[in-house]
Amino acid sequence: MSATMEASTDTKEGRLRTYLRQRVEDGEVYIKSKFIADDVDLSPKEIGALMVKLRDSATDIEVEKWSYTSATTWRVSPA
């Protein structure tokens, strides 16, 4: 992977992490990938890949794949 792609991914992941932290300030949320994608200007496919990455690496939030009904729904809560 090139340095440019890594920087781009880090920026996307950072943007997503910040967005999710803001969403869980008042407690857990259930949100579909397609709605997250609209809010952070990424594709639902990018959101899915980044959410899996955050599920394994984030220490400040908990991410769980919850269900699939017309789009993947994620359960996100403060750690």
Biopython code that builds the backbone (N, CA, C, O; Angstrom):
import numpy as np
from Bio.PDB.StructureBuilder import StructureBuilder

atoms = [
    (1, "MET", "N", (0.848, -1.173, 0.000)),
    (1, "MET", "CA", (0.000, 0.000, 0.000)),
    (1, "MET", "C", (0.889, 1.230, 0.000)),
    (1, "MET", "O", (1.882, 1.280, 0.727)),
    (2, "SER", "N", (0.545, 2.219, -0.805)),
    (2, "SER", "CA", (1.362, 3.421, -0.887)),
    (2, "SER", "C", (1.128, 4.313, 0.328)),
    (2, "SER", "O", (0.122, 4.181, 1.025)),
    (3, "ALA", "N", (2.054, 5.207, 0.568)),
    (3, "ALA", "CA", (1.931, 6.136, 1.692)),
    (3, "ALA", "C", (0.699, 7.015, 1.526)),
    (3, "ALA", "O", (0.039, 7.353, 2.509)),
    (4, "THR", "N", (0.386, 7.388, 0.288)),
    (4, "THR", "CA", (-0.786, 8.212, 0.030)),
    (4, "THR", "C", (-2.059, 7.479, 0.408)),
    (4, "THR", "O", (-2.948, 8.061, 1.030)),
    (5, "MET", "N", (-2.157, 6.204, 0.039)),
    (5, "MET", "CA", (-3.345, 5.424, 0.392)),
    (5, "MET", "C", (-3.453, 5.240, 1.896)),
    (5, "MET", "O", (-4.552, 5.294, 2.447)),
    (6, "GLU", "N", (-2.337, 5.025, 2.564)),
    (6, "GLU", "CA", (-2.354, 4.860, 4.015)),
    (6, "GLU", "C", (-2.826, 6.135, 4.679)),
    (6, "GLU", "O", (-3.649, 6.091, 5.594)),
    (7, "ALA", "N", (-2.313, 7.279, 4.229)),
    (7, "ALA", "CA", (-2.721, 8.558, 4.805)),
    (7, "ALA", "C", (-4.208, 8.789, 4.572)),
    (7, "ALA", "O", (-4.909, 9.272, 5.461)),
    (8, "SER", "N", (-4.691, 8.450, 3.387)),
    (8, "SER", "CA", (-6.096, 8.602, 3.056)),
    (8, "SER", "C", (-6.958, 7.726, 3.959)),
    (8, "SER", "O", (-7.990, 8.179, 4.454)),
    (9, "THR", "N", (-6.549, 6.485, 4.179)),
    (9, "THR", "CA", (-7.277, 5.576, 5.042)),
    (9, "THR", "C", (-7.271, 6.076, 6.478)),
    (9, "THR", "O", (-8.300, 6.030, 7.153)),
    (10, "ASP", "N", (-6.122, 6.556, 6.956)),
    (10, "ASP", "CA", (-6.039, 7.086, 8.313)),
    (10, "ASP", "C", (-6.985, 8.264, 8.488)),
    (10, "ASP", "O", (-7.641, 8.383, 9.523)),
    (11, "THR", "N", (-7.061, 9.129, 7.492)),
    (11, "THR", "CA", (-7.951, 10.275, 7.549)),
    (11, "THR", "C", (-9.407, 9.810, 7.594)),
    (11, "THR", "O", (-10.198, 10.333, 8.378)),
    (12, "LYS", "N", (-9.757, 8.855, 6.779)),
    (12, "LYS", "CA", (-11.123, 8.320, 6.760)),
    (12, "LYS", "C", (-11.452, 7.661, 8.091)),
    (12, "LYS", "O", (-12.531, 7.867, 8.646)),
    (13, "GLU", "N", (-10.520, 6.873, 8.595)),
    (13, "GLU", "CA", (-10.750, 6.192, 9.877)),
    (13, "GLU", "C", (-10.885, 7.210, 11.003)),
    (13, "GLU", "O", (-11.743, 7.070, 11.874)),
    (14, "GLY", "N", (-10.041, 8.227, 10.982)),
    (14, "GLY", "CA", (-10.112, 9.275, 12.000)),
    (14, "GLY", "C", (-11.439, 10.021, 11.955)),
    (14, "GLY", "O", (-12.034, 10.323, 12.990)),
    (15, "ARG", "N", (-11.890, 10.311, 10.745)),
    (15, "ARG", "CA", (-13.164, 11.001, 10.560)),
    (15, "ARG", "C", (-14.316, 10.140, 11.093)),
    (15, "ARG", "O", (-15.219, 10.643, 11.762)),
    (16, "LEU", "N", (-14.274, 8.854, 10.792)),
    (16, "LEU", "CA", (-15.307, 7.942, 11.261)),
    (16, "LEU", "C", (-15.267, 7.801, 12.780)),
    (16, "LEU", "O", (-16.307, 7.825, 13.437)),
    (17, "ARG", "N", (-14.078, 7.655, 13.329)),
    (17, "ARG", "CA", (-13.936, 7.497, 14.786)),
    (17, "ARG", "C", (-14.481, 8.732, 15.514)),
    (17, "ARG", "O", (-15.190, 8.602, 16.513)),
    (18, "THR", "N", (-14.151, 9.920, 15.017)),
    (18, "THR", "CA", (-14.647, 11.157, 15.617)),
    (18, "THR", "C", (-16.166, 11.218, 15.548)),
    (18, "THR", "O", (-16.823, 11.578, 16.524)),
    (19, "TYR", "N", (-16.716, 10.868, 14.405)),
    (19, "TYR", "CA", (-18.167, 10.856, 14.222)),
    (19, "TYR", "C", (-18.827, 9.897, 15.218)),
    (19, "TYR", "O", (-19.820, 10.247, 15.856)),
    (20, "LEU", "N", (-18.280, 8.704, 15.348)),
    (20, "LEU", "CA", (-18.870, 7.709, 16.245)),
    (20, "LEU", "C", (-18.757, 8.140, 17.704)),
    (20, "LEU", "O", (-19.691, 7.936, 18.480)),
    (21, "ARG", "N", (-17.630, 8.732, 18.085)),
    (21, "ARG", "CA", (-17.488, 9.228, 19.458)),
    (21, "ARG", "C", (-18.572, 10.248, 19.778)),
    (21, "ARG", "O", (-19.153, 10.222, 20.863)),
    (22, "GLN", "N", (-18.842, 11.139, 18.839)),
    (22, "GLN", "CA", (-19.879, 12.146, 19.046)),
    (22, "GLN", "C", (-21.250, 11.501, 19.170)),
    (22, "GLN", "O", (-22.062, 11.925, 19.992)),
    (23, "ARG", "N", (-21.516, 10.486, 18.368)),
    (23, "ARG", "CA", (-22.823, 9.824, 18.387)),
    (23, "ARG", "C", (-23.081, 9.078, 19.698)),
    (23, "ARG", "O", (-24.233, 8.955, 20.113)),
    (24, "VAL", "N", (-22.031, 8.578, 20.357)),
    (24, "VAL", "CA", (-22.231, 7.769, 21.568)),
    (24, "VAL", "C", (-22.042, 8.571, 22.855)),
    (24, "VAL", "O", (-21.985, 7.986, 23.938)),
    (25, "GLU", "N", (-21.945, 9.872, 22.759)),
    (25, "GLU", "CA", (-21.771, 10.685, 23.966)),
    (25, "GLU", "C", (-22.895, 10.461, 24.975)),
    (25, "GLU", "O", (-22.660, 10.501, 26.183)),
    (26, "ASP", "N", (-24.109, 10.225, 24.491)),
    (26, "ASP", "CA", (-25.258, 10.022, 25.379)),
    (26, "ASP", "C", (-25.616, 8.550, 25.562)),
    (26, "ASP", "O", (-26.657, 8.236, 26.140)),
    (27, "GLY", "N", (-24.769, 7.646, 25.077)),
    (27, "GLY", "CA", (-25.034, 6.217, 25.215)),
    (27, "GLY", "C", (-25.012, 5.518, 23.872)),
    (27, "GLY", "O", (-24.706, 6.120, 22.842)),
    (28, "GLU", "N", (-25.344, 4.229, 23.900)),
    (28, "GLU", "CA", (-25.235, 3.413, 22.689)),
    (28, "GLU", "C", (-26.210, 3.852, 21.611)),
    (28, "GLU", "O", (-27.281, 4.391, 21.891)),
    (29, "VAL", "N", (-25.810, 3.604, 20.367)),
    (29, "VAL", "CA", (-26.649, 3.900, 19.207)),
    (29, "VAL", "C", (-26.638, 2.711, 18.266)),
    (29, "VAL", "O", (-25.681, 1.937, 18.236)),
    (30, "TYR", "N", (-27.696, 2.573, 17.506)),
    (30, "TYR", "CA", (-27.792, 1.585, 16.442)),
    (30, "TYR", "C", (-27.921, 2.384, 15.154)),
    (30, "TYR", "O", (-28.834, 3.198, 15.012)),
    (31, "ILE", "N", (-27.014, 2.153, 14.220)),
    (31, "ILE", "CA", (-26.995, 2.973, 13.019)),
    (31, "ILE", "C", (-26.583, 2.148, 11.810)),
    (31, "ILE", "O", (-25.701, 1.294, 11.901)),
    (32, "LYS", "N", (-27.219, 2.405, 10.694)),
    (32, "LYS", "CA", (-26.921, 1.679, 9.455)),
    (32, "LYS", "C", (-25.725, 2.297, 8.745)),
    (32, "LYS", "O", (-25.509, 3.508, 8.788)),
    (33, "SER", "N", (-24.953, 1.432, 8.092)),
    (33, "SER", "CA", (-23.771, 1.888, 7.349)),
    (33, "SER", "C", (-24.112, 2.973, 6.343)),
    (33, "SER", "O", (-23.353, 3.929, 6.184)),
    (34, "LYS", "N", (-25.239, 2.837, 5.664)),
    (34, "LYS", "CA", (-25.577, 3.809, 4.623)),
    (34, "LYS", "C", (-25.838, 5.196, 5.204)),
    (34, "LYS", "O", (-25.595, 6.196, 4.529)),
    (35, "PHE", "N", (-26.327, 5.277, 6.438)),
    (35, "PHE", "CA", (-26.552, 6.581, 7.053)),
    (35, "PHE", "C", (-25.247, 7.182, 7.568)),
    (35, "PHE", "O", (-25.036, 8.391, 7.478)),
    (36, "ILE", "N", (-24.373, 6.334, 8.107)),
    (36, "ILE", "CA", (-23.041, 6.802, 8.506)),
    (36, "ILE", "C", (-22.322, 7.334, 7.272)),
    (36, "ILE", "O", (-21.706, 8.399, 7.316)),
    (37, "ALA", "N", (-22.403, 6.589, 6.174)),
    (37, "ALA", "CA", (-21.733, 6.974, 4.930)),
    (37, "ALA", "C", (-22.180, 8.359, 4.471)),
    (37, "ALA", "O", (-21.354, 9.177, 4.066)),
    (38, "ASP", "N", (-23.472, 8.621, 4.533)),
    (38, "ASP", "CA", (-23.993, 9.941, 4.148)),
    (38, "ASP", "C", (-23.416, 11.039, 5.043)),
    (38, "ASP", "O", (-23.063, 12.115, 4.561)),
    (39, "ASP", "N", (-23.323, 10.767, 6.337)),
    (39, "ASP", "CA", (-22.875, 11.781, 7.296)),
    (39, "ASP", "C", (-21.378, 12.079, 7.213)),
    (39, "ASP", "O", (-20.964, 13.211, 7.464)),
    (40, "VAL", "N", (-20.566, 11.086, 6.866)),
    (40, "VAL", "CA", (-19.105, 11.300, 6.833)),
    (40, "VAL", "C", (-18.540, 11.304, 5.418)),
    (40, "VAL", "O", (-17.325, 11.312, 5.223)),
    (41, "ASP", "N", (-19.433, 11.297, 4.436)),
    (41, "ASP", "CA", (-19.039, 11.396, 3.023)),
    (41, "ASP", "C", (-18.098, 10.276, 2.588)),
    (41, "ASP", "O", (-17.062, 10.517, 1.970)),
    (42, "LEU", "N", (-18.485, 9.044, 2.927)),
    (42, "LEU", "CA", (-17.786, 7.845, 2.472)),
    (42, "LEU", "C", (-18.829, 6.904, 1.885)),
    (42, "LEU", "O", (-20.029, 7.143, 2.015)),
    (43, "SER", "N", (-18.376, 5.842, 1.245)),
    (43, "SER", "CA", (-19.322, 4.857, 0.712)),
    (43, "SER", "C", (-19.691, 3.858, 1.810)),
    (43, "SER", "O", (-18.914, 3.658, 2.744)),
    (44, "PRO", "N", (-20.857, 3.234, 1.711)),
    (44, "PRO", "CA", (-21.223, 2.201, 2.686)),
    (44, "PRO", "C", (-20.189, 1.067, 2.740)),
    (44, "PRO", "O", (-19.948, 0.492, 3.801)),
    (45, "LYS", "N", (-19.587, 0.753, 1.602)),
    (45, "LYS", "CA", (-18.558, -0.291, 1.570)),
    (45, "LYS", "C", (-17.333, 0.126, 2.388)),
    (45, "LYS", "O", (-16.763, -0.687, 3.116)),
    (46, "GLU", "N", (-16.932, 1.391, 2.268)),
    (46, "GLU", "CA", (-15.806, 1.900, 3.060)),
    (46, "GLU", "C", (-16.151, 1.870, 4.543)),
    (46, "GLU", "O", (-15.313, 1.519, 5.374)),
    (47, "ILE", "N", (-17.388, 2.240, 4.873)),
    (47, "ILE", "CA", (-17.825, 2.222, 6.275)),
    (47, "ILE", "C", (-17.720, 0.809, 6.831)),
    (47, "ILE", "O", (-17.208, 0.617, 7.934)),
    (48, "GLY", "N", (-18.197, -0.181, 6.087)),
    (48, "GLY", "CA", (-18.130, -1.567, 6.544)),
    (48, "GLY", "C", (-16.711, -2.005, 6.848)),
    (48, "GLY", "O", (-16.452, -2.618, 7.883)),
    (49, "ALA", "N", (-15.788, -1.690, 5.944)),
    (49, "ALA", "CA", (-14.385, -2.073, 6.150)),
    (49, "ALA", "C", (-13.783, -1.348, 7.350)),
    (49, "ALA", "O", (-13.054, -1.948, 8.140)),
    (50, "LEU", "N", (-14.086, -0.061, 7.487)),
    (50, "LEU", "CA", (-13.530, 0.709, 8.598)),
    (50, "LEU", "C", (-14.144, 0.305, 9.936)),
    (50, "LEU", "O", (-13.461, 0.323, 10.960)),
    (51, "MET", "N", (-15.423, -0.060, 9.937)),
    (51, "MET", "CA", (-16.077, -0.476, 11.184)),
    (51, "MET", "C", (-15.458, -1.776, 11.698)),
    (51, "MET", "O", (-15.262, -1.938, 12.903)),
    (52, "VAL", "N", (-15.155, -2.688, 10.801)),
    (52, "VAL", "CA", (-14.504, -3.936, 11.209)),
    (52, "VAL", "C", (-13.127, -3.616, 11.805)),
    (52, "VAL", "O", (-12.734, -4.189, 12.822)),
    (53, "LYS", "N", (-12.419, -2.716, 11.175)),
    (53, "LYS", "CA", (-11.104, -2.306, 11.676)),
    (53, "LYS", "C", (-11.231, -1.665, 13.059)),
    (53, "LYS", "O", (-10.451, -1.973, 13.961)),
    (54, "LEU", "N", (-12.211, -0.775, 13.228)),
    (54, "LEU", "CA", (-12.414, -0.122, 14.521)),
    (54, "LEU", "C", (-12.863, -1.106, 15.591)),
    (54, "LEU", "O", (-12.499, -0.970, 16.758)),
    (55, "ARG", "N", (-13.649, -2.090, 15.195)),
    (55, "ARG", "CA", (-14.112, -3.105, 16.154)),
    (55, "ARG", "C", (-12.923, -3.777, 16.830)),
    (55, "ARG", "O", (-12.968, -4.094, 18.019)),
    (56, "ASP", "N", (-11.859, -3.991, 16.059)),
    (56, "ASP", "CA", (-10.684, -4.680, 16.583)),
    (56, "ASP", "C", (-9.673, -3.752, 17.252)),
    (56, "ASP", "O", (-8.878, -4.203, 18.077)),
    (57, "SER", "N", (-9.691, -2.460, 16.909)),
    (57, "SER", "CA", (-8.619, -1.586, 17.385)),
    (57, "SER", "C", (-9.063, -0.479, 18.346)),
    (57, "SER", "O", (-8.249, -0.001, 19.136)),
    (58, "ALA", "N", (-10.305, -0.067, 18.299)),
    (58, "ALA", "CA", (-10.743, 1.068, 19.118)),
    (58, "ALA", "C", (-10.823, 0.685, 20.588)),
    (58, "ALA", "O", (-11.314, -0.387, 20.939)),
    (59, "THR", "N", (-10.335, 1.573, 21.437)),
    (59, "THR", "CA", (-10.401, 1.334, 22.870)),
    (59, "THR", "C", (-11.406, 2.255, 23.557)),
    (59, "THR", "O", (-11.775, 2.026, 24.709)),
    (60, "ASP", "N", (-11.849, 3.294, 22.854)),
    (60, "ASP", "CA", (-12.761, 4.270, 23.444)),
    (60, "ASP", "C", (-14.224, 4.034, 23.081)),
    (60, "ASP", "O", (-15.124, 4.601, 23.699)),
    (61, "ILE", "N", (-14.455, 3.184, 22.062)),
    (61, "ILE", "CA", (-15.813, 2.816, 21.666)),
    (61, "ILE", "C", (-15.873, 1.321, 21.403)),
    (61, "ILE", "O", (-14.868, 0.694, 21.068)),
    (62, "GLU", "N", (-17.064, 0.759, 21.560)),
    (62, "GLU", "CA", (-17.286, -0.646, 21.223)),
    (62, "GLU", "C", (-18.157, -0.699, 19.982)),
    (62, "GLU", "O", (-19.191, -0.036, 19.908)),
    (63, "VAL", "N", (-17.736, -1.488, 19.014)),
    (63, "VAL", "CA", (-18.451, -1.614, 17.750)),
    (63, "VAL", "C", (-18.843, -3.069, 17.565)),
    (63, "VAL", "O", (-18.012, -3.969, 17.680)),
    (64, "GLU", "N", (-20.120, -3.289, 17.276)),
    (64, "GLU", "CA", (-20.624, -4.648, 17.078)),
    (64, "GLU", "C", (-21.541, -4.671, 15.859)),
    (64, "GLU", "O", (-22.449, -3.850, 15.735)),
    (65, "LYS", "N", (-21.293, -5.612, 14.970)),
    (65, "LYS", "CA", (-22.201, -5.789, 13.840)),
    (65, "LYS", "C", (-23.486, -6.370, 14.405)),
    (65, "LYS", "O", (-23.468, -7.439, 15.016)),
    (66, "TRP", "N", (-24.593, -5.682, 14.207)),
    (66, "TRP", "CA", (-25.816, -6.043, 14.884)),
    (66, "TRP", "C", (-26.768, -6.831, 14.001)),
    (66, "TRP", "O", (-27.202, -7.916, 14.389)),
    (67, "SER", "N", (-27.100, -6.320, 12.834)),
    (67, "SER", "CA", (-28.038, -7.027, 11.959)),
    (67, "SER", "C", (-27.895, -6.531, 10.528)),
    (67, "SER", "O", (-27.158, -5.586, 10.244)),
    (68, "TYR", "N", (-28.622, -7.198, 9.633)),
    (68, "TYR", "CA", (-28.650, -6.767, 8.249)),
    (68, "TYR", "C", (-30.085, -6.794, 7.756)),
    (68, "TYR", "O", (-30.688, -7.858, 7.615)),
    (69, "THR", "N", (-30.623, -5.610, 7.495)),
    (69, "THR", "CA", (-31.930, -5.463, 6.887)),
    (69, "THR", "C", (-31.822, -4.273, 5.943)),
    (69, "THR", "O", (-31.930, -3.125, 6.374)),
    (70, "SER", "N", (-31.615, -4.534, 4.693)),
    (70, "SER", "CA", (-31.414, -3.534, 3.631)),
    (70, "SER", "C", (-30.111, -2.745, 3.781)),
    (70, "SER", "O", (-29.769, -1.958, 2.898)),
    (71, "ALA", "N", (-29.396, -2.937, 4.856)),
    (71, "ALA", "CA", (-28.061, -2.366, 5.077)),
    (71, "ALA", "C", (-27.569, -2.885, 6.422)),
    (71, "ALA", "O", (-28.371, -3.227, 7.291)),
    (72, "THR", "N", (-26.273, -2.942, 6.591)),
    (72, "THR", "CA", (-25.735, -3.422, 7.859)),
    (72, "THR", "C", (-26.015, -2.419, 8.968)),
    (72, "THR", "O", (-25.773, -1.222, 8.812)),
    (73, "THR", "N", (-26.521, -2.912, 10.075)),
    (73, "THR", "CA", (-26.754, -2.078, 11.249)),
    (73, "THR", "C", (-25.660, -2.386, 12.264)),
    (73, "THR", "O", (-25.349, -3.547, 12.529)),
    (74, "TRP", "N", (-25.082, -1.331, 12.827)),
    (74, "TRP", "CA", (-24.016, -1.447, 13.813)),
    (74, "TRP", "C", (-24.508, -0.943, 15.156)),
    (74, "TRP", "O", (-25.236, 0.047, 15.227)),
    (75, "ARG", "N", (-24.117, -1.614, 16.202)),
    (75, "ARG", "CA", (-24.342, -1.160, 17.577)),
    (75, "ARG", "C", (-23.028, -0.548, 18.029)),
    (75, "ARG", "O", (-21.991, -1.211, 18.034)),
    (76, "VAL", "N", (-23.079, 0.723, 18.409)),
    (76, "VAL", "CA", (-21.868, 1.418, 18.847)),
    (76, "VAL", "C", (-22.151, 1.989, 20.223)),
    (76, "VAL", "O", (-23.178, 2.631, 20.443)),
    (77, "SER", "N", (-21.229, 1.750, 21.149)),
    (77, "SER", "CA", (-21.406, 2.240, 22.512)),
    (77, "SER", "C", (-20.068, 2.705, 23.067)),
    (77, "SER", "O", (-19.012, 2.300, 22.579)),
    (78, "PRO", "N", (-20.114, 3.560, 24.095)),
    (78, "PRO", "CA", (-18.852, 3.964, 24.732)),
    (78, "PRO", "C", (-18.203, 2.752, 25.395)),
    (78, "PRO", "O", (-18.898, 1.853, 25.870)),
    (79, "ALA", "N", (-16.891, 2.728, 25.428)),
    (79, "ALA", "CA", (-16.169, 1.600, 26.039)),
    (79, "ALA", "C", (-16.168, 1.734, 27.540)),
    (79, "ALA", "O", (-15.611, 0.884, 28.235)),
]
sb = StructureBuilder()
sb.init_structure("model")
sb.init_model(0)
sb.init_chain("A")
sb.init_seg("    ")
for serial, (resi, resn, name, xyz) in enumerate(atoms, 1):
    if name == "N":
        sb.init_residue(resn, " ", resi, " ")
    sb.init_atom(name, np.array(xyz, "f"), 0.0, 1.0, " ", f" {name:<3s}", serial, name[0])
structure = sb.get_structure()
